[in-house]
Amino acid sequence: MWLKKAYDHGNAEGVVPKSTFSDEDAIAAFGVGKNMVASIRHWALACDVLREAGPAGYALSPTAIKIFHDDGLDPYSENPTTAWYAHWWLAGRGNRATTWYWLFNHVTAPTFSREELEAPLAEFAHRLDSNRKLSPLTLSRDIDTCLRSYAPRSAGGSPEDYAEPMLGELGLIYEEHKGYFAFRRGPKATLHDGMFAYALLDFWDRTALGQSSLAFEAIAYGEGSPGRVFKLDEDSVAERLFNLADLTRNALSWTDTAGLRQVHRLPKADKMAEKMIEKAYG
């Protein structure tokens, strides 16, 4: 419910003042401890509920308003599409979430432990910003937070350690045996075609803006692609692409001729992403 908590502090202009998270009464207003207030702010920004809006504060995103308004599509995060949307912003966009993006786009090992991820993540972070020093403890904690967001502990520790997190319901990562994790690749029953289409359009706009067609291989395997970020197998990606024409009224359409597999895009698809989100809650 943290995303909803952040959303509910927006004013009539759709702005959450920065003081909301720093005032002395923030702990009472959010009903959580001081560190958790800072965490709510971070995750609301990372999951595109809030956006930086200058000194005045943070603006509620248009999609967040559609989802989290009391009369919105999913104000209490009961629909799996809300979790898939958050996952896309973290792992597909890498929005304030370098570890999430790196894990889902660069880790190809069949199984992995937290310790095995530390050195390659440190190298990736160094390439992004060679001047920034990161302690091994910071990396270790971030990896653990990321993994446990999808594969919570099943027993032991505090209730927070094994409570089902929002992203846990997606079934993307599981603990194969103690301390070793793996991706669960294949069809995703709770991923709506509308959410897949939203992610495809977002990926397209960021990587091939202006192109009227996109190759199947890019959609299934490209860095930051729906296929890779949602851990879909090839058949599952193809099945969803078959459905695009009906879903988008031919704004997106799939062709497979002479061994050339690609999706074609008409200009009317340019402003269709938000409509796909709405369909995902249908």
Secondary structure as GFF3:
##gff-version 3
##sequence-region A 1 282
A	DSSP	alpha_helix	2	7	.	.	.	ID=ss1
A	DSSP	beta_strand	15	17	.	.	.	ID=ss2
A	DSSP	three_ten_helix	18	21	.	.	.	ID=ss3
A	DSSP	alpha_helix	26	30	.	.	.	ID=ss4
A	DSSP	alpha_helix	34	46	.	.	.	ID=ss5
A	DSSP	beta_strand	50	52	.	.	.	ID=ss6
A	DSSP	three_ten_helix	54	56	.	.	.	ID=ss7
A	DSSP	beta_strand	57	60	.	.	.	ID=ss8
A	DSSP	alpha_helix	62	68	.	.	.	ID=ss9
A	DSSP	alpha_helix	80	87	.	.	.	ID=ss10
A	DSSP	pi_helix	88	92	.	.	.	ID=ss11
A	DSSP	alpha_helix	98	106	.	.	.	ID=ss12
A	DSSP	beta_strand	112	113	.	.	.	ID=ss13
A	DSSP	alpha_helix	114	128	.	.	.	ID=ss14
A	DSSP	alpha_helix	136	150	.	.	.	ID=ss15
A	DSSP	alpha_helix	159	162	.	.	.	ID=ss16
A	DSSP	three_ten_helix	166	170	.	.	.	ID=ss17
A	DSSP	beta_strand	173	177	.	.	.	ID=ss18
A	DSSP	beta_strand	180	183	.	.	.	ID=ss19
A	DSSP	alpha_helix	193	207	.	.	.	ID=ss20
A	DSSP	beta_strand	213	215	.	.	.	ID=ss21
A	DSSP	alpha_helix	216	221	.	.	.	ID=ss22
A	DSSP	alpha_helix	226	229	.	.	.	ID=ss23
A	DSSP	alpha_helix	234	242	.	.	.	ID=ss24
A	DSSP	alpha_helix	244	248	.	.	.	ID=ss25
A	DSSP	beta_strand	252	257	.	.	.	ID=ss26
A	DSSP	beta_strand	260	265	.	.	.	ID=ss27
A	DSSP	three_ten_helix	267	271	.	.	.	ID=ss28
A	DSSP	alpha_helix	273	280	.	.	.	ID=ss29
###
